[in-house]
Amino acid sequence: MGNGSVITVTVHDASGTPLSSPATAKLFRRVVPSGQRDASRGAAEFVVIGLGEFTVVAAAPGYAATQKDVSVDITGRARVDVYLRPVSGTQSLATVPGKPLLAPKAKEAPAVALLVAQSLTAVGRFEDAAQVLREFLKDHASTQEAATARRRLEQLAANGKIRSN
């Protein structure tokens, strides 16, 4: 596969069986999205440039989204097994495939989320930017940056770029 490293993801249900229902695996390098794949019969494969630390987030309808960290070392191959648990009445459903999702460490760095939203806006992905801002406000409502996030959401809505929040 050239100079790329391969990360193989297997998505399992709670019993350990590879998931047969539709699932999505998203890959992040630090807080930057590095790819998204549909997990066919529970398996997805990513080709990445370079070695290092990655986070995989797996999601499927009816299951809670789950994350797992993985390292790609000098061998250039890594394998990660992610186990999904069914959603109970108090948990939220897994994210809908194709919707933006911040890497877990991004929730610890409010400025990163605002930069991601700004970048999405710059490339015309207004609804995705709005989703990132809404998620940001859920996690950081009491921070100084929340005012900036609210203002950006209001500007997107006022300019007709998103549905009313």
Long-range contacts (C-beta under 8 A, 24 or more apart in sequence): 1-47, 3-49, 4-47, 4-48, 4-49, 4-76, 5-47, 5-48, 5-49, 5-50, 5-51, 5-72, 5-76, 5-77, 5-78, 6-45, 6-46, 6-47, 6-48, 6-76, 6-77, 6-78, 7-45, 7-46, 7-47, 7-48, 7-54, 7-56, 7-70, 7-72, 7-77, 7-78, 7-79, 7-80, 8-43, 8-44, 8-45, 8-77, 8-78, 8-79, 8-80, 9-37, 9-39, 9-43, 9-44, 9-45, 9-46, 9-56, 9-58, 9-80, 9-81, 9-82, 10-39, 10-42, 10-43, 10-79, 10-80, 10-81, 10-82, 11-39, 11-42, 11-43, 11-44, 11-58, 11-60, 11-82, 11-84, 12-42, 12-81, 12-82, 12-83, 12-84, 13-63, 13-83, 13-84, 13-86, 14-83, 14-84, 14-85, 14-86, 16-83, 17-42, 18-42, 18-43, 19-60, 19-63, 19-84, 21-60, 21-61, 21-62, 22-60, 22-61, 22-97, 23-58, 23-59, 23-60, 23-63, 23-84, 24-58, 24-59, 24-60, 24-95, 24-97, 24-98, 25-56, 25-57, 25-58, 25-82, 26-56, 26-57, 26-58, 26-59, 26-101, 27-54, 27-55, 27-56, 28-54, 28-55, 28-56, 28-57, 28-103, 28-104, 29-53, 29-54, 30-103, 30-105, 31-102, 31-103, 31-105, 31-106, 31-109, 31-112, 31-116, 32-103, 33-100, 33-101, 33-103, 36-97, 36-98, 38-97, 48-72, 51-76, 54-78, 55-103, 55-104, 55-105, 56-80, 56-82, 57-101, 57-103, 57-104, 58-82, 58-84, 59-84, 59-94, 59-95, 59-97, 60-84, 60-94, 61-93, 61-94, 62-86, 62-87, 62-93, 62-94, 63-87, 63-94, 64-91, 64-92, 64-93, 64-94, 65-94, 65-95, 65-101, 67-104, 99-128, 99-131, 100-128, 100-131, 100-132, 102-132, 102-135, 102-136, 107-139, 110-136, 110-140, 110-143, 110-145, 111-145, 113-140, 113-149, 114-145, 114-148, 114-149, 114-152, 117-149, 117-152, 118-152, 121-152, 121-156, 121-161, 126-156, 126-161, 126-162, 127-162, 127-163, 129-156, 129-162, 130-156, 130-162, 130-165, 134-165
